[in-house]
Each structure stands twice: as structure tokens, then as C-alpha cells.
Amino acid sequence: METISVVKILIFLVMCAASAAQAIDYPRIESGQSFSAIQSLATSRPTAQLAYAKAPQQYGELWLPEGSGPFPVVVFIHGGCWLNAFDITHTHAASTALAEAGYAVWSLEYRRIGDPGGGWPGTFDDISRGVDHLLELVDRYPLDISRVYLAGHSAGGHLALWAATRETPGKNAVKIAGVITLAGILDLESYAFGNSSCQRAVVQLMGGSAKQWPDRYRQASPLHRLPTTVATTLIQGTSDTIVPMSQAEAYYESAHQRDPEAPVWLRPVEGAGHFDLIHPGTDAWQQLLEVLAN
């Protein structure tokens, strides 16, 4: 467990008080939001920034709602094609909005392509360790770890669903109540066939192609980890040009072919693009809140 100085604790308390005093309203807005629009949104500050391991990227941001709790927890994993060019900051508005909706948010940073130790298996190890670090936080923060939901956007959706189905039967693993992917990349092998920078990043992430490393892809790709017993909701914009609708459809169809009663649901959002799913003012964002509330 990490040692936190008195100075850091005081700083965190000041940050928490500042964020609680400045609730942010995100007016409803049309679909088609860009990455730059997400970056320009007003946000509050996390209650605390806490390391779960020693590398600079191995930390999480904890966002707490107002009140005494204990609060249900959303472990949020940001996207960005697994590349270190994109960091946790572009999801600050999402974390702000979730905290204002009454959820504690444990938003994970992790080693990515371009970072020492990023890619296979380091990126996956970081997500696993970051999720389970909740068990060390529960004694210090008002977290209800009987209600832990994993959520992730794009490459983060891939990592969230992977984490929900990882093989960790031991007592030190967090139990997951449900997982929600927002434009998640769910079939690494098929996604890698494309020519976009994000699709090309799959080979970088995995250290080679599926032909070179079939076992790695079977372990890392959510589609290959079916069947699942974890309640899973796939939220996907129909106008997404970065992660196509076919990713969510293929996972949903495969899950139900294996088990017609599989706890997997697909929520298409008509006209929504890739970044609408993490903009708190869009109809697509409301889908996430509806799933969490139910």
C-alpha cells in the first residue's frame, strides 16, 4: 500500500472541496462531437491521485461525489488507441459527470504503446492491478465495492471488457457487477485488418500479428473470451467512423450464439459518433447513465 504524506492529503482535501463547490452543468448538445470538443469541456478536479504501482503511468484518479457514501464505483478506462499520445485528461469531463451523478470514479492511467513496459503484457497487467487496487482504497474512502462497474471508451472499452473476464479467481480480485463498453474494440484480430492509425496500433499493442501470436490474441481479445457470465452492455454509435458498429454486433451475436441467455445487451445510438459517448451533454452519454441506474 502506498505511503501518502500529510501534505498530499491536505492537497487532496482542498481539491475535493473545490470540486464540490463548483458543480458543472453540461447542456444537452447534438451528436457529432469531436475530440477537441471533449478536450475543451469544463471539468472539476479528482479528489485524489493515487499510485497502484511504481511507474509514472501506474496511477488512478479517484473522484468522489458529495455526501458521506458509501458510493457505487465506476472503474473508468480511457481510450486513445492504446497510444501514449492520449492520456487520462481527455476523460476528465466524463469522470466529473459521473461523480456529479452520484458515482465514485476510479479512473485508471496505465502504460501504453510508447511507454517503457507498455503493450503486451504490461498494459494488461496495469489494468488488472489498477482494478484490484480498489481493495486497498476501501478502508480509506467511502466506496461500495459490492457495486463495482467497469466502463471504458474505445481501446479502454476493450480493456474494461478484458478485465471483466480475466482469470482472477483469487480473493484479492474485485468482483464486477457489470461492464459497459463505449464504442469498445472487442475483436482485436478483425480490427487490425484496417488501415487507420488506431487499427495499426493493434499490432504494436500485441507485439505482432494474430498469425504470429495466436495465443496472445486469444487471451487479449474479448471476442475470444466468450462465453461470459458478467452483465455486459455494449453502447455503440451508428455513425462511428473510428470503431465501426460491426465490432459490437459481432460480439453480441457471438455471445448469443454460444448462449441464447447470455447477459449481453447491445445499445445502438442512432447518429452518434465516436466521441459522443464520452461527452456528458449528448444523448449517447445518457445511455451510460441509464445502464448504471438499472
N, C-alpha and C positions, 0 to 999 in steps of 0.2 A: 504494500500500500504506500502511495507517495506521501512525502512529508510536505505540508503546506505551512509556510511561515505565517506569523501573525500579521505581517504587513499585507500579504496576499489575501488573507481572509478579510481584512478591513477593506481592501480594494474591491473584493467581490461583493461585500455588503453595500458599499457605495454604489456600485454598478447596478445591483439589484434594485436599490431604492430609486435610482434614476430611471430605470426602465419601467418600474411600476407607476411612476408619476407621469409618464408620457405614453399613454395608450395611443396606438396608431390606428387610424381608420383607413381601410383600403377600399375606396369606392368601386362599385361594380364597373367592369370595363369589358370591351368586346374581345373576342378571340383574335389570335394573330399576333400575340406579344413576342417581342424579340429578346435576345439575350441581354442586349444593352438596356432594354426597358426593365428587366429584372434587376440588373445591377444598380439602376438609378432609384429604386424604391427606398423610402424611408424605413428604418428598422430601429428596434430597441437594441439593447446590449445583452449578452448572456450573463446569467447570474455568476457563472464560474467557468474557467477554462482549466481542465484537469487532465494530467497525463495518465495514460494507461500503460505506457512503456517508455523507453528512453529516447528513441529517435525523435527529432524535432517535429515530425509529422504525426507522431503517435499520441494524439490527444483528442479530447472531446469537448464540446461546448455544452454546458448544462443551462437550460432556460427553464425557469420556474414561474408558474402563474402566481397571481396574487392569492392570498389565503393561506391556510395552515396545512392543507393536504390531509392525508397522502393523495398524490395525484397519479392518474394513469400516465403511463410513459410511452412516448413515441421515440423510438430509436430511428433517427433520420440519417440517411446516407446520400451524400450529394453525388451528382454525376460529373460529366466532363470528359467522357471517353477514356476514363482511367488515366488521363494525362495530368502531369503536374503543372501544366499551364492553367488549369482550372482548379480553384481551391474552394474551401468551405464558405467563403464570404458571399458567393452568389446565392446561397440559400438562407441568408440571414432574415430576409423578409418572410420566408416560409416558416422558419423557426419562431419568429416574432408572432405571426398569426396563429400558429398552433398553441403557443403559450397563452395568448390572449383568449383562445377558445377553451382554456382550462387544462391543457396537457403539459406535463413536464416533457421537455425535449432534450434528448441526449444525442446531439448531432456530432457525427464522427468525422474527424480528419484522418487520413491514412496515407501510407506510402503509395505513390503512383508511378506510372511509367516516367522515367527521368529522375526519380529519386533513388538513392542507394537502397537496395533491398526491395524496390517496387516491382510489380509484376508477379508472376508465379514463382514461389507461393507466398511471397511476403505480403502482397496486398490482401490476400485472403486471410492470412494469419492475423493481420491487423484488425480486420473487421471482426473476426471471431473473438479476439482479445478485447476489443472495444465494446462489443455487445455484452460480454460476460463481466466487464468491469462494473456494470450496474450493481452486482452483488457486493461490491466494496463501497458503493456510494449510498446504499440504502440505510446504513447506520448513521449517516451524517445529513441526509437530505430527505424530505418528505415524499418518498417515491413508493407507489403501489406496484411492486413487482409481480403481483398476481395479474396485472393488466398491462402487459408489455406488448406493443405493436411495432413491427418493423416496417419502415416505409423508405422508399428510395426512388430517385429520379434517374431515368436513362441508365447509364452504367451503374449508378447507385441502386437502381431497381434490380439490376442483375445481382449485385452483391447482397441486397436485402433478401431476395428470394433464395440465393445460395445459403445465406446464414440461417434462414429458417429451416432449411432441410439438411444442414450439415450433420455429420455423425458425431454428436457430443452427448452421449447418454449419461455422463458423469454428473455428480451432484453440484459441480461448480459451473454448470451451464444454465443460462437464463431460460426459463420456459416462455415460449412465444404464444401469445393469444391469437395473433393473426398477422398476416403480412400483406402490404399494399404496394404494388408497383405502379409507378407513374411513368408511362412510356418506357417500361423496362426492356432491356435487351436480354431476351430469355433463351435464345438459341444461338450460342456463340459461333457454331460451325457455319450455319447459313448466313448469319450476319457478316461474317468475314469475307464472303464472296463479293461484296460490294466494293466500290472504288472511292468512297468518301474517306476523309481523314479519320473519322470515328470508326468506320468499318475496318480500315487498315490497322487501327490500333489493337484489334483483337490479337493479331499475330505477335505484336510487341508484348501484349499482356501475358500471353501464354508461352512466349519463348519459341514460337514456331507454329506451324500449321497443324490442323487436326490430323492430317496424314502422318506428320512427324511424331505427334504426341497424342495419340488417340485416348490413352488413359487419362491424361490431364484434362482433356475436353470433357470426358465422361464425368469426371469429378467436379468440374467447374461450371458446366453449362446446366442451368435449371431444367431444361427440357429433358436431359438425360437422368435427372434425379427424381423423376416420377416413378411410381405414384407418390402422392403426398397426403398426409393427414392434417396438415396445417391449413387453417382457413385462409384462403388466398383470393385477393381481389386484384384484378388487372384493369387499371384505368388507362385508357389509350385514346388519344385524339385521332379522329379520322383524317385530319389534314396534316399529320405529322410527316415532314419530309426527311427527318433525321433518323427516327426509328419507325419503320413502317408498321401499319396495322397488322401485317402478317405475323409479326413476332408474337403479339398477344394472342392472335387467333390460333396459331399453331400450338401454343402451349395449352390453351383452353381445350382445343379439340383433342389433343393427345391425352390430356388428363382424363377427359370423359370417355375416351375410347378404352382406356385402361380400367376405369371405374365410373360407371354412369352416375354414381352418387358422390363423386369427388367434390370436396368442399372448395371448388374453384369457380369464381364468377368473373365474367368479362363485362366491363362497363365502357362501351364506346362513347366518346363525347363528340357529337357531330360538329364538324368545323373547327375543332381545337387543334392548334399546332403544338410543337414540342415544348415550348417554354410556358404555354398557358397553364400547364399542370402544376407549376410552382409559383404562379402569380396569384396572390391572395384575393385579387379582385375579379377573377374570372369564374365563369360557370364551371369550368373544369376543376377548379380548386374546391368548389362546393361539393363535388363528388367525393373528394377525400374526407371532408368533414362529415358527410352523411355516413360513409362507411365506418368511420371511427365511432360515431354516435350510436350505431346499431351493433 
